[in-house]
Amino acid sequence: MPHQPFADLRVSGRPSLSHVDLVELDGLRFSDGLGFPPSYRGYIRHAGWARLVGLWLIYPPVLAGWADGLSGRGGALTRRFREAYEDGRVEEFDWMVEPDGSWELVASLEVFGWSENGDYLLWDTSSRTPDGEFPVWVSWGGDGLHRAGADLREALLMICGRVEGWTSASRDELHPLEPSPL
């Protein structure tokens, strides 16, 4: 049986996968000719459309007619992120790219996750690692760029460690969400 990197994340109920586009999950190609990072594909297959620890949403590719997909919602959030950071660059708000980022990095970051506190989870699509992963970045409310990890698994450990008030019972929980039609 292959290694399942998210098997320790408990799904409370049945994963919501009926609207996830599994063909796109396995078949989409980025400009480098490779597909989605293995950690992202593993997470989506394990969790589907879910809320992690009551806060974080990781957008899956969805079938036509469904909301909250990576290309739709993730694309809109990426545009919003880049516009805000371009305004910050013009205003010389260098704190927006501190402590780990740069203004040049912003152009290659794409939103694939979002917290209900307004935090962005982003891939650096220009820096794929030899194992097929994209480095993951987080912007806490649009204030700064922090390298969150070498892959989604590592990033989730980092960002979830910042959530206050967790109990050991809720720390690793995923709550499936009902898909919404457009």
SERO-457773 format. One record per residue (C-alpha): x, y, z. Coordinates in Angstrom, 3 decimals. Last residue first. Example, Ala and Ser with C-alpha at 12.3 -4.5 7.8 and 13.67 -1.06 7.14 Angstrom:
// SERO-457773
        X        Y        Z
   13.670   -1.060    7.140
   12.300   -4.500    7.800
END
This chain:
// SERO-457773
        X        Y        Z
  -22.853   27.865   -9.095
  -23.546   24.645   -7.180
  -22.258   24.413   -3.631
  -20.354   21.378   -2.348
  -21.215   20.318    1.189
  -18.185   20.601    3.407
  -16.187   17.779    4.972
  -14.702   18.575    8.392
  -11.029   17.799    8.665
   -9.594   17.160   12.085
   -5.967   17.033   13.138
   -5.973   19.572   15.940
   -9.501   18.814   17.104
   -8.926   15.969   19.583
   -5.555   17.293   20.785
   -7.323   20.494   21.692
   -6.806   23.618   19.738
   -7.310   26.985   21.377
   -4.977   28.981   19.202
   -4.132   28.152   15.598
   -0.438   28.805   14.978
    0.569   25.143   14.867
   -1.977   24.715   12.091
    0.110   26.980    9.892
    3.326   25.049   10.391
    1.936   21.509   10.192
   -0.128   22.534    7.183
    2.998   23.881    5.467
    4.937   20.635    5.960
    2.119   18.594    4.440
    1.592   21.085    1.617
    5.205   20.951    0.474
    8.595   22.575    1.146
    7.133   24.621    3.953
    5.482   27.779    5.232
    7.791   30.391    3.737
    6.396   33.588    5.219
    5.286   36.595    3.216
    4.134   39.692    5.050
    0.828   41.253    6.012
   -1.814   40.161    3.502
   -3.950   38.693    6.273
   -1.206   36.255    7.291
    0.522   35.591    3.986
    1.556   31.970    3.693
    4.012   30.325    1.352
    4.325   26.787    0.016
    7.261   25.506   -2.020
    5.969   23.615   -5.056
    6.455   19.841   -5.043
    7.488   17.533   -7.861
   10.192   15.577   -5.994
   12.954   17.570   -7.735
   11.459   20.816   -6.329
    9.274   23.157   -8.335
   10.288   26.794   -8.048
    8.267   28.917  -10.485
    4.856   27.839   -9.163
    5.527   29.292   -5.724
    2.360   27.991   -4.122
    0.141   30.074   -1.858
   -1.920   29.875    1.336
   -3.553   33.255    1.974
   -4.918   34.432    5.319
   -8.292   36.168    5.540
   -9.383   34.849    8.950
  -11.568   32.225    7.217
   -8.330   30.798    5.967
   -7.547   30.431    2.305
   -5.937   27.836    0.108
   -4.703   27.476   -3.458
   -3.465   31.027   -4.025
   -0.800   31.387   -6.695
    2.652   32.904   -6.181
    4.836   33.448   -9.248
    4.354   37.229   -9.555
    4.772   37.738   -5.786
    8.307   36.305   -5.816
    9.710   39.380   -7.572
    8.551   41.632   -4.714
   10.509   39.486   -2.291
    9.706   36.941    0.386
   11.005   35.633    3.717
   10.393   38.260    6.440
    9.073   40.380    4.851
    7.207   40.868    1.576
    4.522   43.216    2.929
    7.062   44.987    5.164
    8.413   46.569    1.976
    5.455   48.935    1.824
    7.034   50.988   -0.977
    3.666   52.523   -1.973
    4.077   51.110   -5.488
    5.076   47.753   -4.001
    2.095   47.760   -1.681
   -0.268   48.492   -4.581
    1.313   45.577   -6.446
    0.832   43.449   -3.327
   -2.864   44.249   -3.132
   -3.326   43.571   -6.859
   -1.392   40.286   -6.587
   -3.506   39.036   -3.674
   -6.792   40.034   -5.316
   -5.806   38.271   -8.559
   -4.750   35.163   -6.620
   -8.021   35.255   -4.645
  -10.028   35.302   -7.872
   -7.975   32.419   -9.290
   -8.375   30.356   -6.119
  -12.132   30.925   -6.186
  -12.547   29.978   -9.839
   -9.490   27.878  -10.773
   -9.241   26.100   -7.420
  -12.924   25.471   -6.995
  -15.317   27.020   -4.522
  -18.402   26.728   -6.719
  -19.652   23.869   -8.889
  -21.170   23.983  -12.386
  -18.222   22.454  -14.212
  -16.346   19.889  -12.136
  -14.058   21.089   -9.383
  -10.292   21.454   -8.898
   -9.803   21.447   -5.144
   -9.513   24.561   -2.960
   -7.867   24.063    0.425
   -9.995   25.752    3.093
   -8.576   26.558    6.536
  -10.439   27.519    9.721
  -12.393   24.902   11.646
   -9.385   22.665   12.102
   -9.211   21.971    8.352
  -12.415   22.742    6.444
  -13.197   20.253    3.712
  -13.652   19.726   -0.010
  -11.965   16.401   -0.664
  -10.071   15.204    2.396
   -7.939   12.211    1.389
   -7.963   12.622   -2.406
   -7.505   16.380   -2.006
   -4.604   15.936    0.442
   -2.817   13.387   -1.718
   -3.135   15.552   -4.838
   -1.776   18.519   -2.878
    1.158   16.500   -1.496
    1.965   15.157   -4.987
    2.257   18.659   -6.464
   -0.203   19.324   -9.290
    1.035   18.383  -12.723
    4.269   18.750  -14.662
    4.884   20.414  -18.028
    6.833   23.339  -16.540
    3.985   25.709  -17.514
    1.622   23.757  -15.271
   -0.177   20.604  -16.360
   -3.633   19.409  -15.349
   -4.117   15.645  -15.660
   -4.306   14.085  -12.198
   -6.413   16.699  -10.405
   -8.029   17.597  -13.739
   -9.341   14.043  -14.141
  -10.280   13.982  -10.437
  -12.599   16.966  -10.888
  -14.024   17.258   -7.393
  -17.840   17.510   -7.304
  -18.518   14.126   -5.707
  -15.426   14.301   -3.477
  -16.767   15.376   -0.079
  -14.904   13.146    2.353
  -17.228   11.052    4.576
  -17.499   11.894    8.234
  -15.089   13.751   10.457
  -11.941   13.253    8.394
   -9.003   12.580   10.677
   -5.642   13.853    9.514
   -3.218   11.010   10.305
   -3.692    9.509    6.822
   -2.398   12.750    5.283
    0.914   11.496    3.866
   -0.559    8.242    2.516
    2.367    5.932    1.715
    1.464    3.407   -0.972
    0.000    0.000    0.000
END
